[in-house]
Each structure stands twice: as C-alpha cells, then as structure tokens.
Amino acid sequence: MAKPDIYTRITGKIITDLEAGTRPWHKPWNADHLANRITRPLRYNGVAYRGFNIILLWAASVAHGYAAPTWMTYRQALELGGQVRKGSKGQLVIYADKMRKTETDDAGQDREVEIPFMKGYTVFNVNQIEGLPETYYEVTDPMPETAERDATAEAFFAATEADIRHGGNQAFYAVDADYVQMPPFETFESPEACYSTLGHEVCHWTRHPKRLDRSFGRKRWGDEGYAREELVAELGAAFLAADLGLSPEPRDEHAAYIAHWLE
C-alpha cells in the first residue's frame, strides 16, 4: 500500500481532531511556559512558523502536553548542545517552495517554469530535549488579569476599517449590508473573549465581493460552503489571537460539524 502523501496525512490529522470535538488551533493557551498567552510555534532561532505548521504544532502541544512553544530538528538540538531524549517521537512539519525547470514547449522553444513542491521533516519540542541553553526553558511572568481594553487589539481592528457596530446580544457579519455586529464589550466574560469573537467576525468580513470575494459555492446556511467559511474564520481568529497575544474563546460546538463537511 502506498504511503499517504503529506497533504493526505495533514488533512486526516485535522479531521480526526475535529471529529473528536477538539480544534487543534485552540491550544495551548494555559501552558505554563506561555503564561496563559497564546503564541505561534517558534523555530530554534525564534522565528515563528507559518501556515499549516502552526496547526500541526499546536495540535502536537495539546496531545503531548508540551508547555514550550519552541521546536527544532535533531541536528539543531545537537548544534545547541542539547540531546533529544531517547524514545522521543518528533512532529512532522512541512516545507513548501518552488523549483525552476527548463522545458521545451510545442513550438520547440525553451521556457522556464516554476514547479511547486512540498516536503516534510521532523522537529522536536524543547520539552523533549535536554541540555539546551536555559533561555529555551524560561517561564515568562504571568499576564495580569484585567478587564480593560487591549490597546494593540483595538488599534488592529480599527486599522481594518471594517464597519463594526455594537449593541444587542449577537455577534455576526452581515455580508449584504457589509458590517460586523458585536455585543457591548462589557457583556463579554473577558477582553480575550471579546477580541476572539471580533476576530472571527472580521475574518468573515474579508469574504465580501469587494475584498477576497470568497463564497466556497455556499448556497444556504449549513451547507459545505458554510462549513468551509466557518473553518476559515476559526483559523483566522486563532492566527490573529496568536499575533495579538490573546487567548481565543473556544467554540468547540462547531468542530464536529465542520469536520463532517470537510471529509
């Protein structure tokens, strides 16, 4: 039997988590190392991972209880004076790029084409590695609890120039009228809950025809196009939370539903 390609392996993993009612992009906010803050997974040099690697490494952190956000290859660990613990299993991450190749067209002319490719490699969380410099194991000071608005988040959402209205007890994006409706800030359980919900709705805002013109073939509430759009908003809100240093508000009731349509 042929070994599943990287796309199939990644998709299968995410669907399995969703069917179990777990969204892999909504952890680990409570990790001690993160001091209750979400962060994108980091490479050994502090550079944040991007794209699907964020989801893959968040999911691995949840599954194995890793508290640190930093990952590295076996060789990188050795170069830093560390040693991966015996029996540790690494996590697949992906690398996407393009290679150039010269081909001869039907007219006999040589032309250069770009061929996209994807390959995988294995990384280990620093919690699986001994002997690294102490900076890789440091725990940050806890983020103080506050009911005040977050200036960075406020500035970000203002900069989108989205029409954000406040009032009522529902959060939604009205695509025809092109505005985001939010309950009053004070009615949320926490500032994080408010900004997580706002991030979700602003991601829906990007689907408007004059922006990304994204419909996924949606024809009615609850169809496959609807589920795909919800997944975009869920992932987008999680990525925004990571960049803004906030904790997303869980919406696990959507997880199994989204998984059903993505199979």
CYANA upper distance limits for C-alpha pairs under 8 A (distance plus 0.5 A):
  4 PRO  CA      8 THR  CA      6.37
  4 PRO  CA      9 ARG  CA      6.63
  5 ASP  CA      9 ARG  CA      6.78
  6 ILE  CA     10 ILE  CA      6.62
  6 ILE  CA     94 ILE  CA      8.44
  6 ILE  CA    118 MET  CA      8.30
  6 ILE  CA    119 LYS  CA      7.86
  6 ILE  CA    120 GLY  CA      7.56
  7 TYR  CA     11 THR  CA      6.62
  8 THR  CA     12 GLY  CA      6.45
  9 ARG  CA     13 LYS  CA      6.72
 10 ILE  CA     14 ILE  CA      6.88
 10 ILE  CA     56 LEU  CA      8.27
 11 THR  CA     15 ILE  CA      6.66
 12 GLY  CA     16 THR  CA      6.60
 13 LYS  CA     17 ASP  CA      6.90
 14 ILE  CA     18 LEU  CA      6.72
 14 ILE  CA     24 PRO  CA      7.78
 15 ILE  CA     19 GLU  CA      6.56
 15 ILE  CA    259 ALA  CA      5.91
 15 ILE  CA    262 LEU  CA      7.83
 15 ILE  CA    263 GLU  CA      7.54
 16 THR  CA     20 ALA  CA      6.85
 16 THR  CA    259 ALA  CA      8.45
 17 ASP  CA     21 GLY  CA      7.10
 17 ASP  CA     22 THR  CA      5.77
 17 ASP  CA     23 ARG  CA      6.87
 17 ASP  CA     24 PRO  CA      7.18
 18 LEU  CA     22 THR  CA      5.65
 18 LEU  CA     23 ARG  CA      6.11
 18 LEU  CA     24 PRO  CA      8.26
 18 LEU  CA    255 ALA  CA      5.43
 18 LEU  CA    256 ALA  CA      5.72
 18 LEU  CA    258 ILE  CA      7.83
 18 LEU  CA    259 ALA  CA      5.91
 19 GLU  CA    255 ALA  CA      7.24
 19 GLU  CA    256 ALA  CA      5.03
 19 GLU  CA    257 TYR  CA      8.42
 19 GLU  CA    259 ALA  CA      6.24
 19 GLU  CA    260 HIS  CA      7.94
 20 ALA  CA    256 ALA  CA      7.32
 21 GLY  CA    252 ASP  CA      6.53
 21 GLY  CA    253 GLU  CA      7.79
 21 GLY  CA    255 ALA  CA      5.80
 21 GLY  CA    256 ALA  CA      5.93
 22 THR  CA    252 ASP  CA      6.89
 22 THR  CA    255 ALA  CA      6.96
 23 ARG  CA    252 ASP  CA      7.16
 23 ARG  CA    255 ALA  CA      6.71
 24 PRO  CA     55 ILE  CA      6.67
 24 PRO  CA     56 LEU  CA      8.09
 24 PRO  CA     58 TRP  CA      6.56
 24 PRO  CA     59 ALA  CA      4.96
 24 PRO  CA     62 VAL  CA      7.84
 25 TRP  CA     54 ILE  CA      8.15
 25 TRP  CA     55 ILE  CA      5.79
 25 TRP  CA     58 TRP  CA      6.39
 25 TRP  CA     59 ALA  CA      7.17
 25 TRP  CA    235 LEU  CA      7.44
 25 TRP  CA    238 ALA  CA      6.87
 26 HIS  CA     58 TRP  CA      8.22
 26 HIS  CA    238 ALA  CA      7.21
 26 HIS  CA    248 PRO  CA      7.20
 26 HIS  CA    250 PRO  CA      7.26
 27 LYS  CA     38 ILE  CA      8.04
 27 LYS  CA     58 TRP  CA      6.64
 27 LYS  CA     59 ALA  CA      7.81
 27 LYS  CA     61 SER  CA      8.09
 27 LYS  CA     62 VAL  CA      6.60
 28 PRO  CA     38 ILE  CA      7.21
 28 PRO  CA     58 TRP  CA      7.31
 28 PRO  CA     61 SER  CA      7.21
 28 PRO  CA     62 VAL  CA      6.55
 28 PRO  CA     67 ALA  CA      8.09
 29 TRP  CA     34 LEU  CA      7.58
 29 TRP  CA     36 ASN  CA      5.62
 29 TRP  CA     37 ARG  CA      5.81
 29 TRP  CA     38 ILE  CA      5.36
 29 TRP  CA    247 SER  CA      6.58
 30 ASN  CA     34 LEU  CA      7.61
 30 ASN  CA     35 ALA  CA      7.36
 30 ASN  CA     36 ASN  CA      5.01
 30 ASN  CA     37 ARG  CA      7.52
 31 ALA  CA     35 ALA  CA      6.89
 31 ALA  CA     36 ASN  CA      6.63
 31 ALA  CA     37 ARG  CA      8.38
 31 ALA  CA     66 TYR  CA      8.06
 31 ALA  CA     67 ALA  CA      5.22
 31 ALA  CA     68 ALA  CA      7.90
 32 ASP  CA     36 ASN  CA      7.32
 32 ASP  CA     67 ALA  CA      6.35
 32 ASP  CA     68 ALA  CA      8.44
 32 ASP  CA    139 VAL  CA      7.35
 33 HIS  CA     67 ALA  CA      5.76
 33 HIS  CA     68 ALA  CA      5.81
 33 HIS  CA     69 PRO  CA      8.27
 33 HIS  CA    137 TYR  CA      8.24
 33 HIS  CA    138 GLU  CA      7.53
 33 HIS  CA    139 VAL  CA      5.12
 33 HIS  CA    140 THR  CA      6.74
 34 LEU  CA     38 ILE  CA      7.09
 34 LEU  CA     39 THR  CA      7.89
 34 LEU  CA     67 ALA  CA      7.52
 34 LEU  CA     68 ALA  CA      7.37
 34 LEU  CA     69 PRO  CA      8.02
 34 LEU  CA    139 VAL  CA      7.60
 34 LEU  CA    140 THR  CA      7.09
 35 ALA  CA    139 VAL  CA      7.75
 35 ALA  CA    140 THR  CA      6.44
 35 ALA  CA    141 ASP  CA      6.86
 35 ALA  CA    142 PRO  CA      5.21
 35 ALA  CA    143 MET  CA      6.85
 36 ASN  CA    142 PRO  CA      7.44
 36 ASN  CA    143 MET  CA      7.43
 36 ASN  CA    247 SER  CA      8.01
 37 ARG  CA    143 MET  CA      8.03
 37 ARG  CA    245 GLY  CA      6.55
 37 ARG  CA    246 LEU  CA      6.51
 37 ARG  CA    247 SER  CA      6.49
 38 ILE  CA    241 ALA  CA      7.57
 38 ILE  CA    242 ALA  CA      5.87
 38 ILE  CA    245 GLY  CA      6.44
 38 ILE  CA    246 LEU  CA      6.58
 38 ILE  CA    247 SER  CA      6.22
 39 THR  CA     69 PRO  CA      7.60
 39 THR  CA    242 ALA  CA      5.22
 39 THR  CA    243 ASP  CA      7.54
 39 THR  CA    245 GLY  CA      7.00
 40 ARG  CA     48 ALA  CA      6.41
 40 ARG  CA     49 TYR  CA      7.16
 40 ARG  CA     54 ILE  CA      6.83
 40 ARG  CA     69 PRO  CA      7.70
 40 ARG  CA    239 PHE  CA      8.29
 40 ARG  CA    242 ALA  CA      6.12
 40 ARG  CA    243 ASP  CA      7.90
 41 PRO  CA     48 ALA  CA      6.28
 41 PRO  CA     49 TYR  CA      6.23
 41 PRO  CA     54 ILE  CA      6.54
 41 PRO  CA     57 LEU  CA      7.05
 41 PRO  CA     58 TRP  CA      7.62
 41 PRO  CA     69 PRO  CA      5.38
 41 PRO  CA     70 THR  CA      6.45
 41 PRO  CA     71 TRP  CA      7.76
 42 LEU  CA     46 GLY  CA      5.84
 42 LEU  CA     47 VAL  CA      6.00
 42 LEU  CA     48 ALA  CA      4.83
 42 LEU  CA     49 TYR  CA      6.24
 42 LEU  CA     69 PRO  CA      6.29
 42 LEU  CA     70 THR  CA      5.10
 42 LEU  CA     71 TRP  CA      6.64
 43 ARG  CA     47 VAL  CA      5.81
 43 ARG  CA     48 ALA  CA      6.59
 43 ARG  CA     49 TYR  CA      7.16
 43 ARG  CA     70 THR  CA      6.18
 43 ARG  CA     71 TRP  CA      5.76
 43 ARG  CA     72 MET  CA      6.43
 44 TYR  CA     70 THR  CA      6.67
 44 TYR  CA     71 TRP  CA      6.41
 44 TYR  CA     72 MET  CA      5.74
 44 TYR  CA     76 GLN  CA      7.97
 46 GLY  CA     70 THR  CA      8.03
 49 TYR  CA     53 ASN  CA      6.64
 49 TYR  CA     54 ILE  CA      6.42
 50 ARG  CA     54 ILE  CA      6.29
 51 GLY  CA     55 ILE  CA      8.06
 52 PHE  CA     56 LEU  CA      6.75
 52 PHE  CA     94 ILE  CA      8.32
 53 ASN  CA     57 LEU  CA      6.50
 53 ASN  CA     93 VAL  CA      6.10
 53 ASN  CA     94 ILE  CA      7.03
 54 ILE  CA     58 TRP  CA      6.53
 55 ILE  CA     59 ALA  CA      6.51
 56 LEU  CA     60 ALA  CA      6.77
 56 LEU  CA     91 GLN  CA      8.46
 56 LEU  CA     92 LEU  CA      8.15
 56 LEU  CA     93 VAL  CA      7.57
 57 LEU  CA     61 SER  CA      6.63
 57 LEU  CA     91 GLN  CA      7.82
 57 LEU  CA     93 VAL  CA      8.31
 58 TRP  CA     62 VAL  CA      6.84
 59 ALA  CA     63 ALA  CA      6.67
 60 ALA  CA     64 HIS  CA      6.56
 60 ALA  CA     65 GLY  CA      8.49
 60 ALA  CA     66 TYR  CA      8.32
 60 ALA  CA     91 GLN  CA      7.61
 61 SER  CA     65 GLY  CA      5.84
 61 SER  CA     66 TYR  CA      5.18
 61 SER  CA     67 ALA  CA      7.65
 62 VAL  CA     66 TYR  CA      7.45
 66 TYR  CA    125 ASN  CA      7.65
 66 TYR  CA    127 ASN  CA      6.79
 67 ALA  CA    127 ASN  CA      7.82
 68 ALA  CA    125 ASN  CA      7.69
 68 ALA  CA    126 VAL  CA      7.19
 68 ALA  CA    127 ASN  CA      7.12
 68 ALA  CA    137 TYR  CA      7.74
 69 PRO  CA    125 ASN  CA      7.95
 70 THR  CA    125 ASN  CA      6.44
 70 THR  CA    126 VAL  CA      6.48
 70 THR  CA    136 TYR  CA      7.93
 71 TRP  CA    123 VAL  CA      6.45
 71 TRP  CA    124 PHE  CA      5.80
 71 TRP  CA    125 ASN  CA      4.89
 71 TRP  CA    126 VAL  CA      6.39
 72 MET  CA     76 GLN  CA      6.48
 72 MET  CA     77 ALA  CA      6.93
 72 MET  CA    123 VAL  CA      5.45
 72 MET  CA    124 PHE  CA      5.92
 72 MET  CA    125 ASN  CA      7.12
 72 MET  CA    126 VAL  CA      7.86
 73 THR  CA     77 ALA  CA      6.78
 73 THR  CA    122 THR  CA      6.73
 73 THR  CA    123 VAL  CA      4.87
 73 THR  CA    124 PHE  CA      6.56
 74 TYR  CA     78 LEU  CA      6.95
 74 TYR  CA     83 GLN  CA      8.27
 74 TYR  CA     84 VAL  CA      7.29
 74 TYR  CA    123 VAL  CA      7.34
 74 TYR  CA    124 PHE  CA      7.61
 75 ARG  CA     79 GLU  CA      6.73
 76 GLN  CA     80 LEU  CA      6.82
 77 ALA  CA     81 GLY  CA      6.93
 77 ALA  CA     82 GLY  CA      5.43
 77 ALA  CA     83 GLN  CA      6.66
 77 ALA  CA     84 VAL  CA      7.70
 77 ALA  CA    129 ILE  CA      7.89
 77 ALA  CA    132 LEU  CA      7.80
 78 LEU  CA     82 GLY  CA      5.55
 78 LEU  CA     83 GLN  CA      6.43
 80 LEU  CA    132 LEU  CA      6.65
 80 LEU  CA    133 PRO  CA      7.85
 81 GLY  CA    131 GLY  CA      6.61
 81 GLY  CA    132 LEU  CA      6.31
 81 GLY  CA    133 PRO  CA      8.24
 82 GLY  CA    129 ILE  CA      6.71
 82 GLY  CA    130 GLU  CA      5.85
 82 GLY  CA    131 GLY  CA      4.80
 82 GLY  CA    132 LEU  CA      5.10
 83 GLN  CA    129 ILE  CA      5.93
 83 GLN  CA    130 GLU  CA      5.80
 83 GLN  CA    131 GLY  CA      6.89
 83 GLN  CA    132 LEU  CA      8.32
 84 VAL  CA     88 SER  CA      7.39
 84 VAL  CA    124 PHE  CA      8.16
 84 VAL  CA    128 GLN  CA      6.39
 84 VAL  CA    129 ILE  CA      4.79
 84 VAL  CA    130 GLU  CA      6.82
 85 ARG  CA    128 GLN  CA      6.37
 85 ARG  CA    129 ILE  CA      6.21
 85 ARG  CA    130 GLU  CA      7.26
 88 SER  CA    128 GLN  CA      7.08
 89 LYS  CA    124 PHE  CA      7.98
 90 GLY  CA    122 THR  CA      6.03
 90 GLY  CA    123 VAL  CA      5.79
 90 GLY  CA    124 PHE  CA      5.40
 90 GLY  CA    125 ASN  CA      8.32
 91 GLN  CA    122 THR  CA      5.81
 91 GLN  CA    123 VAL  CA      5.83
 91 GLN  CA    124 PHE  CA      6.78
 92 LEU  CA    120 GLY  CA      6.76
 92 LEU  CA    121 TYR  CA      6.17
 92 LEU  CA    122 THR  CA      5.27
 92 LEU  CA    123 VAL  CA      7.10
 93 VAL  CA    120 GLY  CA      6.06
 93 VAL  CA    121 TYR  CA      6.12
 93 VAL  CA    122 THR  CA      6.67
 93 VAL  CA    123 VAL  CA      7.58
 94 ILE  CA    118 MET  CA      7.21
 94 ILE  CA    119 LYS  CA      6.19
 94 ILE  CA    120 GLY  CA      4.85
 94 ILE  CA    121 TYR  CA      6.87
 95 TYR  CA    118 MET  CA      6.11
 95 TYR  CA    119 LYS  CA      5.87
 95 TYR  CA    120 GLY  CA      6.53
 95 TYR  CA    121 TYR  CA      8.27
 96 ALA  CA    116 PRO  CA      7.82
 96 ALA  CA    117 PHE  CA      6.34
 96 ALA  CA    118 MET  CA      4.92
 96 ALA  CA    119 LYS  CA      7.11
 97 ASP  CA    116 PRO  CA      6.30
 97 ASP  CA    117 PHE  CA      6.20
 97 ASP  CA    118 MET  CA      7.05
 98 LYS  CA    114 GLU  CA      6.46
 98 LYS  CA    115 ILE  CA      5.80
 98 LYS  CA    116 PRO  CA      4.67
 98 LYS  CA    117 PHE  CA      6.35
 99 MET  CA    114 GLU  CA      6.10
 99 MET  CA    115 ILE  CA      5.79
 99 MET  CA    116 PRO  CA      6.92
 99 MET  CA    117 PHE  CA      7.99
100 ARG  CA    112 GLU  CA      6.99
100 ARG  CA    113 VAL  CA      6.14
100 ARG  CA    114 GLU  CA      5.15
100 ARG  CA    115 ILE  CA      6.77
101 LYS  CA    112 GLU  CA      6.03
101 LYS  CA    113 VAL  CA      5.91
101 LYS  CA    114 GLU  CA      6.95
101 LYS  CA    115 ILE  CA      7.87
102 THR  CA    110 ASP  CA      6.85
102 THR  CA    111 ARG  CA      5.98
102 THR  CA    112 GLU  CA      4.87
102 THR  CA    113 VAL  CA      6.73
103 GLU  CA    110 ASP  CA      6.00
103 GLU  CA    111 ARG  CA      5.94
103 GLU  CA    112 GLU  CA      6.73
103 GLU  CA    113 VAL  CA      7.59
104 THR  CA    108 GLY  CA      6.06
104 THR  CA    109 GLN  CA      5.81
104 THR  CA    110 ASP  CA      4.86
104 THR  CA    111 ARG  CA      6.68
105 ASP  CA    109 GLN  CA      5.94
105 ASP  CA    110 ASP  CA      6.84
105 ASP  CA    111 ARG  CA      7.53
124 PHE  CA    128 GLN  CA      6.91
124 PHE  CA    129 ILE  CA      8.03
125 ASN  CA    129 ILE  CA      7.58
126 VAL  CA    130 GLU  CA      8.25
126 VAL  CA    132 LEU  CA      8.47
126 VAL  CA    136 TYR  CA      7.44
126 VAL  CA    137 TYR  CA      8.03
127 ASN  CA    137 TYR  CA      8.36
132 LEU  CA    136 TYR  CA      7.22
133 PRO  CA    137 TYR  CA      8.32
134 GLU  CA    138 GLU  CA      6.90
146 THR  CA    191 PRO  CA      8.39
147 ALA  CA    190 SER  CA      6.96
147 ALA  CA    191 PRO  CA      6.66
148 GLU  CA    191 PRO  CA      7.53
149 ARG  CA    154 GLU  CA      7.83
149 ARG  CA    191 PRO  CA      6.87
150 ASP  CA    154 GLU  CA      6.57
150 ASP  CA    191 PRO  CA      7.87
151 ALA  CA    155 ALA  CA      6.57
152 THR  CA    156 PHE  CA      6.68
152 THR  CA    244 LEU  CA      7.43
153 ALA  CA    157 PHE  CA      6.76
153 ALA  CA    195 TYR  CA      7.69
153 ALA  CA    244 LEU  CA      6.81
154 GLU  CA    158 ALA  CA      6.61
155 ALA  CA    159 ALA  CA      6.59
156 PHE  CA    160 THR  CA      7.22
157 PHE  CA    161 GLU  CA      7.78
157 PHE  CA    162 ALA  CA      8.01
158 ALA  CA    162 ALA  CA      7.75
162 ALA  CA    179 TYR  CA      7.41
162 ALA  CA    180 VAL  CA      7.87
162 ALA  CA    202 VAL  CA      7.96
162 ALA  CA    205 TRP  CA      8.04
163 ASP  CA    178 ASP  CA      7.83
163 ASP  CA    179 TYR  CA      5.37
163 ASP  CA    180 VAL  CA      6.58
164 ILE  CA    179 TYR  CA      6.49
164 ILE  CA    180 VAL  CA      5.22
164 ILE  CA    181 GLN  CA      6.49
164 ILE  CA    182 MET  CA      7.66
165 ARG  CA    179 TYR  CA      7.76
165 ARG  CA    180 VAL  CA      6.59
165 ARG  CA    181 GLN  CA      5.42
165 ARG  CA    182 MET  CA      6.53
166 HIS  CA    181 GLN  CA      6.40
166 HIS  CA    182 MET  CA      5.27
166 HIS  CA    183 PRO  CA      5.85
166 HIS  CA    184 PRO  CA      5.94
167 GLY  CA    181 GLN  CA      7.82
167 GLY  CA    182 MET  CA      6.70
167 GLY  CA    183 PRO  CA      5.25
167 GLY  CA    184 PRO  CA      5.96
168 GLY  CA    182 MET  CA      7.92
168 GLY  CA    183 PRO  CA      5.78
168 GLY  CA    184 PRO  CA      7.90
169 ASN  CA    182 MET  CA      8.07
169 ASN  CA    183 PRO  CA      5.53
169 ASN  CA    184 PRO  CA      8.46
170 GLN  CA    181 GLN  CA      7.67
170 GLN  CA    182 MET  CA      6.82
170 GLN  CA    183 PRO  CA      6.35
171 ALA  CA    180 VAL  CA      8.02
171 ALA  CA    181 GLN  CA      5.82
171 ALA  CA    182 MET  CA      5.10
171 ALA  CA    183 PRO  CA      6.76
171 ALA  CA    197 THR  CA      7.91
171 ALA  CA    198 LEU  CA      8.39
171 ALA  CA    201 GLU  CA      7.88
172 PHE  CA    180 VAL  CA      6.45
172 PHE  CA    181 GLN  CA      5.84
172 PHE  CA    182 MET  CA      7.42
172 PHE  CA    201 GLU  CA      6.54
173 TYR  CA    178 ASP  CA      7.70
173 TYR  CA    179 TYR  CA      6.40
173 TYR  CA    180 VAL  CA      4.94
173 TYR  CA    181 GLN  CA      6.68
173 TYR  CA    201 GLU  CA      6.22
173 TYR  CA    202 VAL  CA      8.05
173 TYR  CA    204 HIS  CA      6.95
173 TYR  CA    205 TRP  CA      6.86
174 ALA  CA    178 ASP  CA      5.92
174 ALA  CA    179 TYR  CA      6.00
174 ALA  CA    180 VAL  CA      6.86
174 ALA  CA    181 GLN  CA      8.24
175 VAL  CA    179 TYR  CA      7.40
175 VAL  CA    205 TRP  CA      7.69
175 VAL  CA    208 HIS  CA      6.81
178 ASP  CA    205 TRP  CA      7.77
178 ASP  CA    208 HIS  CA      7.85
179 TYR  CA    205 TRP  CA      7.90
180 VAL  CA    201 GLU  CA      6.99
180 VAL  CA    202 VAL  CA      7.44
180 VAL  CA    205 TRP  CA      7.66
182 MET  CA    198 LEU  CA      7.67
183 PRO  CA    187 THR  CA      7.34
183 PRO  CA    188 PHE  CA      8.43
184 PRO  CA    188 PHE  CA      8.05
185 PHE  CA    191 PRO  CA      8.02
185 PHE  CA    194 CYS  CA      6.97
188 PHE  CA    193 ALA  CA      6.79
188 PHE  CA    194 CYS  CA      6.32
189 GLU  CA    193 ALA  CA      6.92
189 GLU  CA    194 CYS  CA      8.37
190 SER  CA    194 CYS  CA      7.08
191 PRO  CA    195 TYR  CA      6.75
192 GLU  CA    196 SER  CA      6.38
192 GLU  CA    246 LEU  CA      6.38
192 GLU  CA    247 SER  CA      6.10
192 GLU  CA    248 PRO  CA      6.85
192 GLU  CA    249 GLU  CA      7.40
193 ALA  CA    197 THR  CA      6.67
193 ALA  CA    247 SER  CA      8.13
193 ALA  CA    248 PRO  CA      7.00
193 ALA  CA    249 GLU  CA      5.46
194 CYS  CA    198 LEU  CA      6.63
195 TYR  CA    199 GLY  CA      6.39
195 TYR  CA    246 LEU  CA      8.49
195 TYR  CA    248 PRO  CA      8.34
196 SER  CA    200 HIS  CA      6.82
196 SER  CA    237 ALA  CA      6.63
196 SER  CA    238 ALA  CA      8.14
196 SER  CA    241 ALA  CA      7.21
196 SER  CA    246 LEU  CA      8.33
196 SER  CA    247 SER  CA      7.83
196 SER  CA    248 PRO  CA      5.39
196 SER  CA    249 GLU  CA      6.15
197 THR  CA    201 GLU  CA      6.91
197 THR  CA    237 ALA  CA      8.19
197 THR  CA    248 PRO  CA      8.47
197 THR  CA    249 GLU  CA      7.54
198 LEU  CA    202 VAL  CA      6.52
199 GLY  CA    203 CYS  CA      6.64
199 GLY  CA    233 ALA  CA      8.39
199 GLY  CA    236 GLY  CA      7.82
199 GLY  CA    237 ALA  CA      5.24
199 GLY  CA    240 LEU  CA      7.24
199 GLY  CA    241 ALA  CA      8.29
200 HIS  CA    204 HIS  CA      7.14
200 HIS  CA    233 ALA  CA      5.49
200 HIS  CA    234 GLU  CA      6.55
200 HIS  CA    236 GLY  CA      7.27
200 HIS  CA    237 ALA  CA      5.27
201 GLU  CA    205 TRP  CA      6.81
201 GLU  CA    233 ALA  CA      7.53
202 VAL  CA    206 THR  CA      7.14
203 CYS  CA    207 ARG  CA      7.94
203 CYS  CA    232 VAL  CA      7.88
203 CYS  CA    233 ALA  CA      5.57
203 CYS  CA    236 GLY  CA      6.55
203 CYS  CA    237 ALA  CA      7.40
204 HIS  CA    208 HIS  CA      8.43
204 HIS  CA    229 GLU  CA      7.92
204 HIS  CA    232 VAL  CA      8.43
204 HIS  CA    233 ALA  CA      6.36
206 THR  CA    211 ARG  CA      6.25
206 THR  CA    212 LEU  CA      6.36
206 THR  CA    213 ASP  CA      8.30
206 THR  CA    214 ARG  CA      8.43
207 ARG  CA    211 ARG  CA      6.83
207 ARG  CA    212 LEU  CA      5.70
207 ARG  CA    213 ASP  CA      5.71
207 ARG  CA    214 ARG  CA      5.12
207 ARG  CA    215 SER  CA      7.46
208 HIS  CA    212 LEU  CA      6.76
208 HIS  CA    213 ASP  CA      5.71
208 HIS  CA    214 ARG  CA      7.28
209 PRO  CA    213 ASP  CA      4.28
209 PRO  CA    214 ARG  CA      7.48
215 SER  CA    225 GLY  CA      7.24
215 SER  CA    229 GLU  CA      7.97
216 PHE  CA    224 GLU  CA      8.48
216 PHE  CA    225 GLY  CA      5.22
216 PHE  CA    226 TYR  CA      8.17
216 PHE  CA    228 ARG  CA      7.45
216 PHE  CA    229 GLU  CA      7.69
217 GLY  CA    225 GLY  CA      5.93
218 ARG  CA    223 ASP  CA      7.17
218 ARG  CA    224 GLU  CA      7.41
218 ARG  CA    225 GLY  CA      4.58
218 ARG  CA    226 TYR  CA      6.23
219 LYS  CA    223 ASP  CA      7.67
219 LYS  CA    225 GLY  CA      7.82
220 ARG  CA    226 TYR  CA      7.88
221 TRP  CA    226 TYR  CA      6.67
222 GLY  CA    226 TYR  CA      6.00
222 GLY  CA    227 ALA  CA      7.11
223 ASP  CA    227 ALA  CA      6.94
223 ASP  CA    261 TRP  CA      8.33
224 GLU  CA    228 ARG  CA      6.73
224 GLU  CA    261 TRP  CA      5.88
224 GLU  CA    262 LEU  CA      8.12
225 GLY  CA    229 GLU  CA      6.71
226 TYR  CA    230 GLU  CA      6.75
227 ALA  CA    231 LEU  CA      6.77
227 ALA  CA    257 TYR  CA      7.92
227 ALA  CA    258 ILE  CA      5.66
227 ALA  CA    261 TRP  CA      6.93
227 ALA  CA    262 LEU  CA      8.36
228 ARG  CA    232 VAL  CA      6.84
228 ARG  CA    258 ILE  CA      7.61
228 ARG  CA    261 TRP  CA      8.28
228 ARG  CA    262 LEU  CA      7.97
229 GLU  CA    233 ALA  CA      6.84
230 GLU  CA    234 GLU  CA      6.57
230 GLU  CA    258 ILE  CA      7.97
231 LEU  CA    235 LEU  CA      6.61
231 LEU  CA    258 ILE  CA      7.26
232 VAL  CA    236 GLY  CA      6.40
233 ALA  CA    237 ALA  CA      6.45
234 GLU  CA    238 ALA  CA      6.79
235 LEU  CA    239 PHE  CA      6.67
236 GLY  CA    240 LEU  CA      6.62
237 ALA  CA    241 ALA  CA      6.61
237 ALA  CA    248 PRO  CA      7.87
238 ALA  CA    242 ALA  CA      6.79
238 ALA  CA    248 PRO  CA      6.71
239 PHE  CA    243 ASP  CA      6.88
240 LEU  CA    244 LEU  CA      6.51
241 ALA  CA    245 GLY  CA      6.28
241 ALA  CA    246 LEU  CA      5.28
241 ALA  CA    247 SER  CA      6.64
241 ALA  CA    248 PRO  CA      6.55
242 ALA  CA    246 LEU  CA      6.82
242 ALA  CA    247 SER  CA      8.20
251 ARG  CA    255 ALA  CA      8.09
252 ASP  CA    256 ALA  CA      8.47
253 GLU  CA    257 TYR  CA      8.24
254 HIS  CA    258 ILE  CA      6.61
255 ALA  CA    259 ALA  CA      6.78
256 ALA  CA    260 HIS  CA      6.71
257 TYR  CA    261 TRP  CA      7.46
258 ILE  CA    262 LEU  CA      6.90
259 ALA  CA    263 GLU  CA      6.83
